Structures are given as C-alpha cells and as structure tokens.
Amino acid sequence: MGGEATAHKQGRSRGFRERTIDIYIDADACPVKAEVYRVAERYGLRVFVVANAYINVPRDPRIERVVVSDGFDAADDWIAERAGPDDIVITSDIPLADRSLKKGASVIGSNGVPFTASSIGMAMASRELMSNLRAMGEITGGPKPMAPRDRSRFLSALDEAVQNIRRRQS
C-alpha cells in the first residue's frame, strides 16, 4: 500500500487536472470518523484510516484502511511521511499535528479546532506541561467527551479546510 499512496501523490502535479485532496485520519481514538466519511463522500475525496489495529470502514473505494505495526508512533509516522500541502490530517495527537503542519498539511483536531502554525507552539508547550504534571503524580484527567457542538464545529472546520485547499489549487 505504501507505494500506492506515494504513486498517488507523485501523480498530482501531472497535467492540468485539479490535484486531489487526501484526508488522513489518526484513527485509533478518533470520534469523528463518520463525519469525515460524510464530507469525503460529498467532495469525492480519498480517505486513509490509519491505525495499529483493524478498524471497520465503509465499503467505499475512496476509503482505505491502513493497518500499521504496533511500533511506537507507527500510525503517526505513516501519516507524517505522506501528508502534504493538499492534504488534511485529522488527529488529536499534538506531535503528529506539528509534523503534519511542517509538511504543509491542514490539521484539524477531533474537537473541530484546527491546529495552525501560530497555535501549535502553545499546544506543544501545554502538552509538555501536562506530561510533567502527570509524571509528578498530579491527576490531570482526560479529554472532555464530545458534545454535539464539537461535532458541528468539526464539520465546519473540515468543510472550510477543503474549500481553502481548493481555492489555493485554482
């Protein structure tokens, strides 16, 4: 599969056809996969659902399940190696968001808040602070559960990212 995605990327700049937009989902704990599938279907986009375990995906030729090894950050590495300026990465993983932004991809957290070049530094610093607090025995809690407004915000952010990339491509 890796060669297939690479060939797909390399074929983008040939000819005058609009380049494709791929969506990469860091899928292990992603609560908005169904929303991504709906938006991808509306725009005819290709989706890579990347995880280190089998995850059910719809039977659609544009949606591809990618199962990576159990290695530390294997899914993140797979996504970061392939994502580029015409792509969208869906993740709550801040280091993956940072790597993807550096490759020029649009990145959206599963809560619908986009990661940007100006926001990623603070997100990385907050992540480090929380990690240090947990190491000292502080109870920091996990992420808040998804609320309906989070799903709505996510759909809006994903739609806006697709539109921004299409405008940039034309």
Backbone as CSV, one residue per row, in Angstrom:
resi,resn,N_x,N_y,N_z,CA_x,CA_y,CA_z,C_x,C_y,C_z
1,MET,0.814,-1.183,0.000,0.000,0.000,0.000,0.859,1.248,0.000
2,GLY,2.001,1.264,0.700,2.822,2.454,0.793,3.193,2.993,-0.566
3,GLY,3.570,2.113,-1.509,3.934,2.554,-2.844,2.755,3.142,-3.585
4,GLU,1.579,2.594,-3.329,0.360,3.086,-3.978,0.089,4.536,-3.581
5,ALA,0.202,4.831,-2.289,-0.034,6.196,-1.823,1.031,7.130,-2.371
6,THR,2.277,6.673,-2.439,3.352,7.505,-2.969,3.115,7.795,-4.436
7,ALA,2.742,6.786,-5.219,2.470,6.985,-6.643,1.300,7.948,-6.807
8,HIS,0.310,7.815,-5.949,-0.851,8.707,-5.987,-0.398,10.154,-5.792
9,LYS,0.485,10.384,-4.821,0.982,11.725,-4.535,1.790,12.260,-5.714
10,GLN,2.659,11.429,-6.276,3.522,11.884,-7.347,2.722,12.242,-8.586
11,GLY,1.593,11.609,-8.792,0.781,11.871,-9.964,0.006,13.170,-9.882
12,ARG,0.011,13.829,-8.752,-0.778,15.039,-8.571,-0.372,16.175,-9.480
13,SER,0.915,16.363,-9.693,1.343,17.552,-10.409,1.337,17.369,-11.919
14,ARG,0.997,16.196,-12.402,0.983,15.960,-13.845,-0.295,16.505,-14.462
15,GLY,-0.175,17.151,-15.607,-1.360,17.598,-16.334,-1.999,18.814,-15.697
16,PHE,-3.186,19.143,-16.200,-3.883,20.333,-15.737,-5.063,19.993,-14.841
17,ARG,-5.260,18.735,-14.520,-6.371,18.357,-13.646,-6.141,18.875,-12.238
18,GLU,-7.230,19.130,-11.567,-7.125,19.567,-10.172,-6.449,18.474,-9.355
19,ARG,-5.517,18.875,-8.515,-4.852,17.905,-7.649,-5.851,17.389,-6.628
20,THR,-5.644,16.167,-6.215,-6.575,15.576,-5.260,-6.244,16.017,-3.846
21,ILE,-7.231,15.966,-3.013,-7.084,16.235,-1.590,-7.295,14.902,-0.887
22,ASP,-6.317,14.495,-0.104,-6.451,13.281,0.693,-6.674,13.672,2.144
23,ILE,-7.455,12.861,2.833,-7.677,13.045,4.265,-7.053,11.849,4.973
24,TYR,-6.222,12.128,5.953,-5.580,11.092,6.763,-6.167,11.170,8.164
25,ILE,-6.719,10.049,8.624,-7.299,10.002,9.971,-6.379,9.189,10.870
26,ASP,-5.929,9.806,11.954,-5.230,9.100,13.020,-6.349,8.422,13.810
27,ALA,-6.640,7.170,13.441,-7.950,6.590,13.741,-8.111,5.867,15.072
28,ASP,-7.045,5.561,15.776,-7.188,4.728,16.973,-8.243,5.236,17.949
29,ALA,-8.263,6.516,18.224,-9.243,7.042,19.182,-10.012,8.216,18.591
30,CYS,-10.227,8.196,17.292,-10.887,9.319,16.619,-12.408,9.168,16.697
31,PRO,-13.087,10.121,17.349,-14.541,10.022,17.494,-15.336,10.604,16.321
32,VAL,-14.656,11.112,15.282,-15.376,11.792,14.201,-15.153,11.129,12.834
33,LYS,-14.887,9.836,12.834,-14.662,9.148,11.559,-15.901,9.228,10.661
34,ALA,-17.085,9.028,11.217,-18.314,9.060,10.415,-18.495,10.427,9.763
35,GLU,-18.156,11.490,10.477,-18.266,12.838,9.918,-17.284,13.020,8.757
36,VAL,-16.078,12.485,8.911,-15.080,12.576,7.830,-15.595,11.837,6.601
37,TYR,-16.154,10.656,6.789,-16.658,9.878,5.657,-17.741,10.659,4.902
38,ARG,-18.630,11.325,5.647,-19.708,12.101,5.002,-19.150,13.241,4.163
39,VAL,-18.214,13.989,4.725,-17.629,15.115,3.993,-16.838,14.608,2.788
40,ALA,-16.085,13.539,2.980,-15.291,12.970,1.876,-16.201,12.514,0.743
41,GLU,-17.325,11.920,1.080,-18.259,11.475,0.044,-18.823,12.673,-0.722
42,ARG,-19.172,13.716,-0.009,-19.732,14.922,-0.649,-18.754,15.526,-1.654
43,TYR,-17.466,15.545,-1.323,-16.467,16.158,-2.188,-15.716,15.160,-3.071
44,GLY,-15.967,13.871,-2.888,-15.259,12.862,-3.673,-13.793,12.748,-3.300
45,LEU,-13.486,12.850,-2.004,-12.104,12.819,-1.532,-11.700,11.422,-1.081
46,ARG,-10.426,11.161,-1.141,-9.875,9.893,-0.685,-9.523,9.999,0.797
47,VAL,-9.825,8.939,1.555,-9.586,8.917,2.995,-8.723,7.714,3.348
48,PHE,-7.684,7.962,4.149,-6.849,6.896,4.683,-7.118,6.821,6.181
49,VAL,-7.630,5.679,6.631,-7.950,5.462,8.032,-6.798,4.639,8.607
50,VAL,-5.926,5.300,9.378,-4.660,4.689,9.796,-4.717,4.335,11.279
51,ALA,-4.435,3.058,11.574,-4.449,2.584,12.960,-3.516,1.391,13.086
52,ASN,-3.205,1.031,14.313,-2.358,-0.153,14.513,-3.181,-1.395,14.834
53,ALA,-4.476,-1.316,14.591,-5.374,-2.452,14.754,-6.464,-2.344,13.691
54,TYR,-7.135,-3.435,13.444,-8.210,-3.463,12.456,-9.335,-2.544,12.905
55,ILE,-9.787,-1.671,12.010,-10.919,-0.779,12.272,-11.890,-0.931,11.101
56,ASN,-13.168,-1.063,11.414,-14.176,-1.130,10.357,-14.245,0.186,9.607
57,VAL,-14.303,0.087,8.294,-14.503,1.278,7.457,-15.607,0.955,6.457
58,PRO,-16.284,1.975,5.962,-17.331,1.729,4.963,-16.753,1.097,3.694
59,ARG,-17.580,0.331,3.007,-17.162,-0.238,1.713,-17.302,0.848,0.668
60,ASP,-16.219,1.547,0.455,-16.193,2.648,-0.498,-14.785,2.662,-1.080
61,PRO,-14.656,2.696,-2.389,-13.319,2.641,-2.984,-12.437,3.837,-2.617
62,ARG,-13.033,4.921,-2.145,-12.234,6.089,-1.752,-11.766,6.025,-0.308
63,ILE,-12.235,5.054,0.457,-11.841,4.929,1.862,-10.954,3.702,2.005
64,GLU,-9.748,3.935,2.486,-8.773,2.855,2.603,-8.333,2.683,4.047
65,ARG,-8.448,1.463,4.538,-7.971,1.114,5.870,-6.481,0.816,5.761
66,VAL,-5.685,1.417,6.642,-4.251,1.154,6.684,-3.932,0.674,8.092
67,VAL,-3.513,-0.584,8.206,-3.130,-1.139,9.496,-1.608,-1.156,9.536
68,VAL,-1.048,-0.440,10.510,0.402,-0.355,10.666,0.839,-1.258,11.811
69,SER,2.141,-1.377,12.000,2.667,-2.226,13.075,2.313,-1.636,14.439
70,ASP,2.570,-2.419,15.474,2.319,-1.963,16.839,3.406,-1.016,17.329
71,GLY,4.396,-0.736,16.510,5.514,0.107,16.921,5.050,1.469,17.418
72,PHE,5.836,2.034,18.332,5.531,3.334,18.900,5.434,4.366,17.778
73,ASP,4.342,5.075,17.711,4.094,6.123,16.716,4.081,5.621,15.276
74,ALA,3.813,4.340,15.044,3.814,3.804,13.675,2.737,4.478,12.819
75,ALA,1.553,4.680,13.376,0.485,5.345,12.609,0.866,6.796,12.330
76,ASP,1.417,7.463,13.336,1.842,8.857,13.155,2.913,8.946,12.071
77,ASP,3.871,8.034,12.114,4.949,8.043,11.117,4.389,7.834,9.714
78,TRP,3.448,6.887,9.578,2.864,6.601,8.259,2.183,7.849,7.702
79,ILE,1.416,8.524,8.543,0.707,9.725,8.108,1.693,10.846,7.790
80,ALA,2.635,11.088,8.687,3.573,12.202,8.505,4.439,12.033,7.256
81,GLU,4.720,10.801,6.877,5.524,10.560,5.670,4.753,10.897,4.402
82,ARG,3.428,10.864,4.445,2.621,11.004,3.231,1.864,12.326,3.115
83,ALA,1.509,12.927,4.229,0.701,14.141,4.194,1.502,15.297,3.598
84,GLY,0.800,16.118,2.830,1.448,17.264,2.207,0.503,18.450,2.113
85,PRO,0.891,19.469,1.355,0.139,20.724,1.299,-1.306,20.609,0.811
86,ASP,-1.638,19.598,0.040,-3.004,19.449,-0.464,-3.804,18.441,0.354
87,ASP,-3.375,18.181,1.569,-3.997,17.149,2.386,-4.503,17.696,3.706
88,ILE,-5.359,16.890,4.337,-5.922,17.224,5.635,-5.635,16.058,6.576
89,VAL,-5.125,16.375,7.746,-4.854,15.364,8.769,-5.815,15.595,9.925
90,ILE,-6.474,14.523,10.345,-7.393,14.570,11.484,-6.713,13.839,12.632
91,THR,-6.381,14.576,13.684,-5.689,13.968,14.818,-5.864,14.800,16.074
92,SER,-5.784,14.144,17.209,-5.716,14.835,18.494,-4.299,14.751,19.042
93,ASP,-3.421,14.101,18.309,-2.032,13.916,18.711,-1.233,15.166,18.340
94,ILE,-0.785,15.906,19.327,-0.136,17.197,19.086,1.194,17.051,18.336
95,PRO,2.056,16.085,18.694,3.285,15.949,17.899,3.009,15.597,16.429
96,LEU,1.997,14.771,16.158,1.641,14.477,14.769,1.116,15.736,14.086
97,ALA,0.323,16.518,14.794,-0.174,17.780,14.233,1.001,18.674,13.854
98,ASP,1.992,18.762,14.713,3.171,19.581,14.450,3.924,19.083,13.216
99,ARG,4.154,17.787,13.140,4.857,17.215,11.987,4.080,17.462,10.692
100,SER,2.762,17.315,10.749,1.921,17.492,9.562,1.907,18.949,9.109
101,LEU,1.829,19.871,10.067,1.862,21.288,9.722,3.182,21.648,9.041
102,LYS,4.268,21.080,9.533,5.582,21.356,8.937,5.671,20.851,7.500
103,LYS,4.843,19.863,7.151,4.798,19.360,5.771,3.803,20.154,4.922
104,GLY,3.109,21.114,5.549,2.180,21.955,4.811,0.736,21.489,4.823
105,ALA,0.435,20.396,5.517,-0.933,19.879,5.567,-1.817,20.752,6.454
106,SER,-3.112,20.709,6.194,-4.089,21.302,7.101,-4.363,20.264,8.176
107,VAL,-4.449,20.694,9.429,-4.624,19.751,10.534,-5.793,20.208,11.396
108,ILE,-6.689,19.253,11.676,-7.862,19.544,12.497,-7.928,18.538,13.630
109,GLY,-8.106,19.054,14.843,-8.311,18.182,15.993,-9.705,17.587,15.935
110,SER,-9.903,16.458,16.569,-11.214,15.813,16.520,-12.298,16.643,17.206
111,ASN,-11.887,17.646,17.988,-12.862,18.540,18.609,-13.253,19.684,17.680
112,GLY,-12.691,19.699,16.467,-13.046,20.716,15.488,-12.171,21.949,15.514
113,VAL,-11.195,21.983,16.396,-10.295,23.124,16.464,-9.088,22.844,15.570
114,PRO,-8.880,23.675,14.549,-7.731,23.462,13.677,-6.421,23.777,14.406
115,PHE,-5.401,23.019,14.095,-4.054,23.348,14.538,-3.472,24.251,13.457
116,THR,-2.795,25.299,13.861,-2.182,26.213,12.901,-0.732,26.449,13.292
117,ALA,0.011,27.077,12.389,1.413,27.398,12.682,1.501,28.288,13.913
118,SER,0.512,29.159,14.122,0.572,30.056,15.278,0.060,29.411,16.567
119,SER,-0.694,28.330,16.482,-1.225,27.711,17.703,-0.444,26.465,18.143
120,ILE,0.334,25.889,17.265,0.970,24.607,17.598,2.026,24.739,18.700
121,GLY,2.720,25.871,18.746,3.740,26.058,19.790,3.128,26.004,21.181
122,MET,2.009,26.693,21.356,1.329,26.682,22.658,0.781,25.293,22.962
123,ALA,0.261,24.612,21.960,-0.257,23.252,22.174,0.869,22.316,22.607
124,MET,2.037,22.444,21.973,3.185,21.594,22.341,3.632,21.904,23.775
125,ALA,3.661,23.186,24.139,4.072,23.582,25.487,3.078,23.061,26.525
126,SER,1.788,23.172,26.242,0.757,22.672,27.172,0.870,21.162,27.334
127,ARG,1.126,20.478,26.226,1.281,19.025,26.281,2.453,18.655,27.187
128,GLU,3.563,19.355,27.043,4.756,19.095,27.858,4.475,19.369,29.334
129,LEU,3.783,20.467,29.621,3.433,20.801,30.997,2.562,19.713,31.613
130,MET,1.532,19.275,30.877,0.657,18.223,31.397,1.419,16.921,31.609
131,SER,2.325,16.617,30.725,3.147,15.412,30.860,3.981,15.494,32.140
132,ASN,4.575,16.652,32.398,5.376,16.830,33.619,4.518,16.728,34.867
133,LEU,3.319,17.304,34.828,2.414,17.210,35.983,2.034,15.753,36.251
134,ARG,1.734,15.002,35.188,1.396,13.584,35.372,2.580,12.819,35.940
135,ALA,3.791,13.146,35.498,4.993,12.468,35.989,5.205,12.749,37.480
136,MET,4.739,13.900,37.955,4.876,14.248,39.375,3.716,13.709,40.206
137,GLY,2.785,12.977,39.557,1.689,12.361,40.294,0.404,13.166,40.312
138,GLU,0.363,14.285,39.625,-0.867,15.074,39.557,-1.895,14.326,38.720
139,ILE,-3.157,14.424,39.129,-4.247,13.841,38.356,-4.769,14.941,37.440
140,THR,-4.586,14.746,36.146,-4.946,15.803,35.208,-6.213,15.504,34.425
141,GLY,-6.733,14.297,34.501,-7.944,13.943,33.763,-7.664,13.775,32.279
142,GLY,-8.649,13.301,31.568,-8.501,13.083,30.129,-9.260,14.139,29.355
143,PRO,-9.392,13.925,28.067,-10.126,14.899,27.256,-11.613,14.876,27.595
144,LYS,-12.255,16.023,27.375,-13.698,16.105,27.614,-14.420,15.247,26.581
145,PRO,-15.579,14.681,26.952,-16.360,13.918,25.971,-16.851,14.846,24.851
146,MET,-17.096,14.238,23.689,-17.591,15.003,22.546,-18.999,15.504,22.825
147,ALA,-19.217,16.758,22.520,-20.553,17.357,22.622,-21.066,17.596,21.199
148,PRO,-22.379,17.720,21.024,-22.913,17.983,19.684,-22.281,19.213,19.016
149,ARG,-21.990,20.242,19.796,-21.382,21.436,19.192,-19.956,21.152,18.714
150,ASP,-19.262,20.184,19.365,-17.920,19.797,18.905,-18.008,19.148,17.524
151,ARG,-19.006,18.289,17.337,-19.191,17.640,16.034,-19.531,18.668,14.958
152,SER,-20.366,19.609,15.315,-20.737,20.670,14.381,-19.518,21.517,14.024
153,ARG,-18.722,21.879,15.033,-17.509,22.658,14.805,-16.529,21.872,13.938
154,PHE,-16.441,20.556,14.174,-15.548,19.726,13.371,-15.981,19.726,11.901
155,LEU,-17.277,19.515,11.664,-17.778,19.505,10.281,-17.501,20.835,9.581
156,SER,-17.701,21.936,10.284,-17.430,23.254,9.702,-15.946,23.424,9.393
157,ALA,-15.082,23.007,10.328,-13.633,23.146,10.128,-13.159,22.284,8.966
158,LEU,-13.699,21.074,8.843,-13.296,20.193,7.749,-13.760,20.761,6.407
159,ASP,-14.986,21.223,6.357,-15.502,21.830,5.128,-14.666,23.055,4.743
160,GLU,-14.331,23.874,5.717,-13.515,25.070,5.451,-12.122,24.685,4.956
161,ALA,-11.525,23.642,5.538,-10.195,23.200,5.093,-10.237,22.739,3.639
162,VAL,-11.266,21.973,3.276,-11.403,21.508,1.887,-11.535,22.708,0.954
163,GLN,-12.377,23.663,1.318,-12.583,24.848,0.474,-11.300,25.674,0.339
164,ASN,-10.561,25.834,1.436,-9.303,26.593,1.385,-8.290,25.937,0.459
165,ILE,-8.174,24.618,0.537,-7.228,23.910,-0.333,-7.662,24.050,-1.783
166,ARG,-8.945,23.901,-2.056,-9.430,24.029,-3.443,-9.180,25.431,-3.991
167,ARG,-9.388,26.448,-3.172,-9.113,27.829,-3.615,-7.629,28.002,-3.916
168,ARG,-6.789,27.454,-3.058,-5.340,27.557,-3.246,-4.894,26.830,-4.512
169,GLN,-5.562,25.737,-4.838,-5.204,24.945,-6.018,-5.580,25.642,-7.323
170,SER,-6.598,26.503,-7.270,-7.060,27.105,-8.542,-6.298,28.355,-8.908
